[in-house]
């Protein structure tokens, strides 16, 4: 076994372990925010390590290009999907209200209520006789 084979093997094992731990954490954590954090952070690191191990093991430039593309797409899509999932869960109150227990300031609720108030004010202004609109 060469040094590159050893590094590839270690990267593959660590990547698989990180992905396994991410999957276990998703099942074990109590609320959506914790689950999403566990699903994105170690999973992306696990994918990077797996792609590194495969790239070192195969060594073909075409395969390495494909693996780099996979890593880039993971970097781009994981935070976006995590944000959208948490936002949807927050808006629909899917959680067991554990956010309220830990959050000191709920900026999302303040922003949304301010936007709702502004929208109602604009609708009221347009509905009044004599107003431009």
C-alpha positions as CSV (number, residue, x, y, z in Angstrom):
1,X,0.0,0.0,0.0
2,X,1.2,3.4,-0.9
3,X,0.8,6.6,1.1
4,X,-1.9,7.8,-1.3
5,X,-3.8,4.6,-0.7
6,X,-3.6,5.0,3.1
7,X,-4.8,8.7,2.9
8,X,-7.6,7.7,0.5
9,X,-8.7,4.9,2.9
10,X,-8.6,7.2,5.9
11,X,-10.6,9.8,4.0
12,X,-13.2,7.3,2.9
13,X,-13.6,5.9,6.5
14,X,-13.9,9.3,8.0
15,X,-16.3,10.5,5.4
16,X,-18.5,7.5,5.9
17,X,-18.4,8.0,9.7
18,X,-19.3,11.7,9.4
19,X,-22.3,10.8,7.1
20,X,-23.4,8.1,9.5
21,X,-23.2,10.5,12.5
22,X,-25.2,13.1,10.6
23,X,-27.9,10.5,9.9
24,X,-28.0,9.4,13.6
25,X,-28.1,13.0,14.8
26,X,-31.1,13.8,12.5
27,X,-33.0,10.9,14.1
28,X,-31.9,11.8,17.7
29,X,-32.1,15.6,17.9
30,X,-35.4,17.1,19.3
31,X,-36.2,20.0,17.0
32,X,-36.0,21.1,13.4
33,X,-33.2,23.6,13.9
34,X,-30.9,21.1,15.6
35,X,-31.7,18.4,13.0
36,X,-31.0,20.7,10.1
37,X,-27.7,21.7,11.6
38,X,-26.8,18.1,12.1
39,X,-27.9,17.2,8.6
40,X,-25.9,19.9,6.8
41,X,-22.6,20.4,8.6
42,X,-21.2,16.9,9.1
43,X,-22.9,15.6,5.9
44,X,-21.1,18.2,3.7
45,X,-17.8,17.4,5.5
46,X,-18.5,13.7,5.0
47,X,-19.2,14.2,1.3
48,X,-15.9,16.1,0.9
49,X,-13.9,13.4,2.6
50,X,-15.6,10.7,0.6
51,X,-15.0,12.5,-2.7
52,X,-11.3,13.1,-1.6
53,X,-10.9,9.4,-0.9
54,X,-12.5,8.4,-4.2
55,X,-10.5,11.0,-6.2
56,X,-7.2,9.8,-4.6
57,X,-8.1,6.2,-5.2
58,X,-9.2,6.5,-8.8
59,X,-6.9,9.4,-9.9
60,X,-8.5,10.0,-13.3
61,X,-8.8,13.7,-14.3
62,X,-12.3,13.2,-15.6
63,X,-13.5,11.5,-12.4
64,X,-11.7,14.2,-10.2
65,X,-13.5,16.9,-12.2
66,X,-16.9,15.2,-11.5
67,X,-16.0,14.9,-7.8
68,X,-15.1,18.5,-7.6
69,X,-18.4,19.4,-9.2
70,X,-20.2,17.3,-6.6
71,X,-18.5,19.1,-3.8
72,X,-19.2,22.5,-5.2
73,X,-22.9,21.6,-5.6
74,X,-23.0,20.4,-2.0
75,X,-21.5,23.6,-0.8
76,X,-24.1,25.6,-2.7
77,X,-27.2,23.6,-2.1
78,X,-26.9,22.4,1.5
79,X,-27.2,25.9,3.2
80,X,-30.0,26.9,0.9
81,X,-32.1,23.8,1.5
82,X,-31.4,24.0,5.2
83,X,-32.5,27.6,5.4
84,X,-35.7,26.9,3.4
85,X,-36.6,23.9,5.5
86,X,-36.1,25.8,8.8
87,X,-38.0,28.8,7.5
88,X,-41.0,26.6,6.4
89,X,-41.0,24.7,9.8
90,X,-40.9,28.0,11.6
91,X,-43.7,29.5,9.7
92,X,-45.9,26.5,10.1
93,X,-45.0,26.0,13.8
94,X,-43.9,22.4,13.2
95,X,-41.6,22.4,16.2
96,X,-42.5,21.7,19.7
97,X,-41.9,25.4,20.5
98,X,-38.4,24.7,21.6
99,X,-37.3,27.8,19.7
100,X,-39.3,30.0,22.1
101,X,-37.6,28.5,25.1
102,X,-34.1,29.3,23.8
103,X,-34.5,32.5,21.8
104,X,-34.2,35.8,23.4
105,X,-35.2,37.9,20.4
106,X,-37.5,36.6,17.7
107,X,-36.5,38.9,14.7
108,X,-38.4,36.8,12.2
109,X,-41.7,37.4,13.9
110,X,-41.0,41.1,14.4
111,X,-40.1,41.5,10.7
112,X,-43.1,39.6,9.5
113,X,-45.5,41.4,11.8
114,X,-44.1,44.8,10.7
115,X,-44.5,43.7,7.0
116,X,-48.0,42.6,7.7
117,X,-48.9,45.9,9.4
118,X,-47.4,47.9,6.5
119,X,-49.4,45.8,4.0
120,X,-52.6,46.4,5.9
121,X,-51.9,50.1,6.1
122,X,-51.3,50.3,2.3
123,X,-54.5,48.3,1.6
124,X,-56.4,50.6,3.9
125,X,-55.0,53.8,2.2
126,X,-55.9,52.5,-1.2
127,X,-59.4,51.6,-0.1
128,X,-60.3,55.1,1.2
129,X,-62.3,57.4,-1.0
130,X,-60.3,60.3,-2.5
131,X,-56.9,58.5,-2.2
132,X,-54.8,58.2,-5.3
133,X,-54.7,54.6,-6.6
